[in-house]
Amino acid sequence: MQAQRKDRSNPILNVLRLVIAGAVAGVLAAAVALPAVGGAGMSTRSAVEGLNLKPEELDEPPLPERTELYDADNKRIAMFYFENRQSVRLDQVAPIMQTALIAIEDFRFYQHGPIDVEGTARALLKNVTSGGVMQGGSSITQQYVKQVLVNKAETPEEQAAAIAPTLSRKLSELRNAMAIEKKYTKNEILERYLNIAYFGAGAHGVQAASRRFFNKPASELNLSEAATLAGAVQNPARTDPNVGPESRARLLERRNLVLDRMAEIGKITVQEAAEAKAKKLGYKDTKAPGGCEASKYPYFCLYVQYEILNNEDFGKNQDERRKLLQRGGLKIKTTLDTKMQAAADKAIKKYVSSKDKPVASQAMIVPGTGEIKAMAASRKFGRSKKKNEMSYNIVADAAHGGGRGFQQGSTAKVYTLAAALEEGLKYGDGFPAPAGYTAGGYGAFKNCKGQNVGDPSHTVRNSSEGGGGFKTLESGTWGSVNTFFIKLQEKVGLCDVVKMAKKLGVKRADGAKLSEVETFTLGVNEVDPITIASSYAVFAARGQYCRPLAITEIKDRNGKAKQYKPKCSQVMEEDVADAVSGILSGVFTKGTMQEVGGIGRDAAGKTGTTDNYMSAWFAGYTPNLSSAVSLGDPRGTSAHKLIGVTIGGQYYPYVYGASISGRVWKDSMLTALKGIEPTSFAEVDRSRFGGCTDNCAPKPPKKKKGEEGPGGDDDPFDIFDDGPRDRGDGPFDGGQGDGPGNGRGRGAGGEIGPITPVR
């Protein structure tokens, strides 16, 4: 006590304290210490009162927290962040970490108020005598205030103002610190500081830093590691271990200084300090990659990202939604099934190389819920042209980070088939299907505005089968006969077919309106696998359309959860959907997938090869799962057709829907459905759809003994009556045009315009 009174009564020491405090804490500390020069016994409190300072509330916006994506089994698959941070409670931080930080930054933290003049003076004296900055001068409370202001800053000017060495800022900082000390307990302030502080190497907050530096949670830090992180806080740019050897050496020096300080104030023994100092730095450099590029499932990740960016529930505009995604600390549970995803990835890799210019992509969707279970592509996601990477989401539409898609080809014929069955046609109804067909006059096709479309002189031609006589709804679908479907669309009405497609969720990948042209049924619109798999899922779900669903739950930073349920509606009679499935099931046994074969359980589907082999599709489903596979060249399908190409190391003179896409579908579905009990399609109502109406096949003429039918065999109505050429979707199977162009289906299309994903 006598020594203390002697200190306070010595004018020289008082002046020294003023100089020290002023040099370390800036003008404010000098101002606070100034009253002490005039006489003994002046406390920090009286100094503050002398400056007439009052607490001032600090606006503390939520800290930027990383958003995490999880699969259907709650395993993390991706992260988004503006700052790599994961806030934790104080009891989740190792006590030794708390002790180390307080020892080096503010060892009297639990004894003083918002500012520690004595500690400030002592720190400067230590720094002056040692020739460098060894101890901090500001209190932890003051440092927390400064960090809040820096985090709030939106512009460089605001950031500079938050750290400006001015009297006005220091006074404001103290007022805020006074309010913080009233608002929170010391432990709460320490917790907040540990979560807001930057430690270097891109790690914000002690939890992220602990994982980044040592690949462990903050609760498991040991003495040496805790001292390292405590030492990094003061000047993280100077001691950033990622910068180079010199920075690591400085960090090691800071760690040892912290250990010495802890021993000096009795928090550890000298022996403990020496043992810890003998250890290597131990920096693990554990990266915390963010964004979809770093995810194992980049295309699915992109889809989820855009679901949030496009949803007004998450902000008034995309900037607000992007901030929420990067800073909001959301935990997003998705529908991704990693087993099904692996099945799709493996099947695509088997048939298409990541080095190939044509790209295969696949989507898997659950009928009756719309849950997206897998999104795969043959190329890796990224921006490197040298590595042949994709820079956009080729599995989805433009609204979800994709491009223009590929022409649908003959997979679009099912919408005409469904419309025909809905309007009362039966399985046995049909027409003669010549090699070429010209519609009857200019008014043969009208769009949904009642306008005439198409060219009355334009002839739609079949692929290599060259006709084949009379085709029914069944045989015309199994053989994918163009002229049959143009005639069927003419009978049903183009607008009714378009309306059917729209009911099933079909839309163009680029977001434009569907092109309502004569060759609509032949698939001239560019689409994406998510859309097509979703539309086919309607048949599997017996007429129920469900909007594609990627997110099932979102928890905010406070743990409040919001569930996202399937959005479904009945768009088709169950019996009609069952009738479609009944016909499409035959594609595997009597149609264009006969050579590839089925999957050992009830399945239905349709091949699709576009005009001049510009793209190739297969879309199919079981009652449990729907999937669509596309194949095309994103450089432009008009200029880069699937003719005379080598894909996956195999040469193809022509690529049909069954050649690659159908095989990818089969292999992936076989694996994806393992362990799932097979389910059968509902029985077709034969009393409603069996037989024929007034479009019945003509009775075959009676043969004389020994005479063959017109197809060269005993069955004149066999769908392959023109020989084996009839077995595939030929070069015109997707329609005579290659784009939505001019109402004739002849415009240039098929190219995909890349849309750069949001980071």
Sequence and secondary structure as in RCSB ss.txt:
>XXXX:A:sequence
MQAQRKDRSNPILNVLRLVIAGAVAGVLAAAVALPAVGGAGMSTRSAVEGLNLKPEELDEPPLPERTELYDADNK
RIAMFYFENRQSVRLDQVAPIMQTALIAIEDFRFYQHGPIDVEGTARALLKNVTSGGVMQGGSSITQQYVKQVLV
NKAETPEEQAAAIAPTLSRKLSELRNAMAIEKKYTKNEILERYLNIAYFGAGAHGVQAASRRFFNKPASELNLSE
AATLAGAVQNPARTDPNVGPESRARLLERRNLVLDRMAEIGKITVQEAAEAKAKKLGYKDTKAPGGCEASKYPYF
CLYVQYEILNNEDFGKNQDERRKLLQRGGLKIKTTLDTKMQAAADKAIKKYVSSKDKPVASQAMIVPGTGEIKAM
AASRKFGRSKKKNEMSYNIVADAAHGGGRGFQQGSTAKVYTLAAALEEGLKYGDGFPAPAGYTAGGYGAFKNCKG
QNVGDPSHTVRNSSEGGGGFKTLESGTWGSVNTFFIKLQEKVGLCDVVKMAKKLGVKRADGAKLSEVETFTLGVN
EVDPITIASSYAVFAARGQYCRPLAITEIKDRNGKAKQYKPKCSQVMEEDVADAVSGILSGVFTKGTMQEVGGIG
RDAAGKTGTTDNYMSAWFAGYTPNLSSAVSLGDPRGTSAHKLIGVTIGGQYYPYVYGASISGRVWKDSMLTALKG
IEPTSFAEVDRSRFGGCTDNCAPKPPKKKKGEEGPGGDDDPFDIFDDGPRDRGDGPFDGGQGDGPGNGRGRGAGG
EIGPITPVR
>XXXX:A:secstr
 HHHHHHHH HHHHHHHHHHHHHHH HHHHHHHHHHHTSTT  HHHHHHHTT            B EEEE TTS 
EEEEE SSB     GGGS HHHHHHHHHHH TTTTTS S  HHHHHHHHHHHHHHTS  S  S HHHHHHHHHHH
HH  SHHHHHHHH   HHHHHHHHHHHHHHHHHS HHHHHHHHHHH EEETTEESHHHHHHHHHSS GGG  HHH
HHHHHHHSS TTTS TTT HHHHHHHHHHHHHHHHHHHHTTSS HHHHHHHHTS           SGGGSSSHHH
HHHHHHHHHT GGG SSHHHHHHHHHHB  EEEE   HHHHHHHHHHHHHHS TT SSEEEEEEE TTT BEEEE
EESS BSS TTTT BSS TTS GGGT  S EE GGGGHHHHHHHHHHTT  TT EEE  SEEE SSTTS B TTS
 B S TT EEE STT   SEEEHHHHHHTT HHHHHHHHHHH HHHHHHHHHHTT   TTSS     GGGGGT S
EE HHHHHHHHHHHHTTSEEE  B EEEEE TT  EEE    EEE S HHHHHHHHHHHTTHHHHSTTTTT   S
S  EEEEEE GGGSEEEEEEE SS EEEEEEE TT TTTS SEEEEETTEEEEE  TTTTHHHHHHHHHHHHTTT
S         HHHHSS SSS         TT   TTSSS TT TTTT GGGGS  TTTT S SBSTTSSSBS   
         
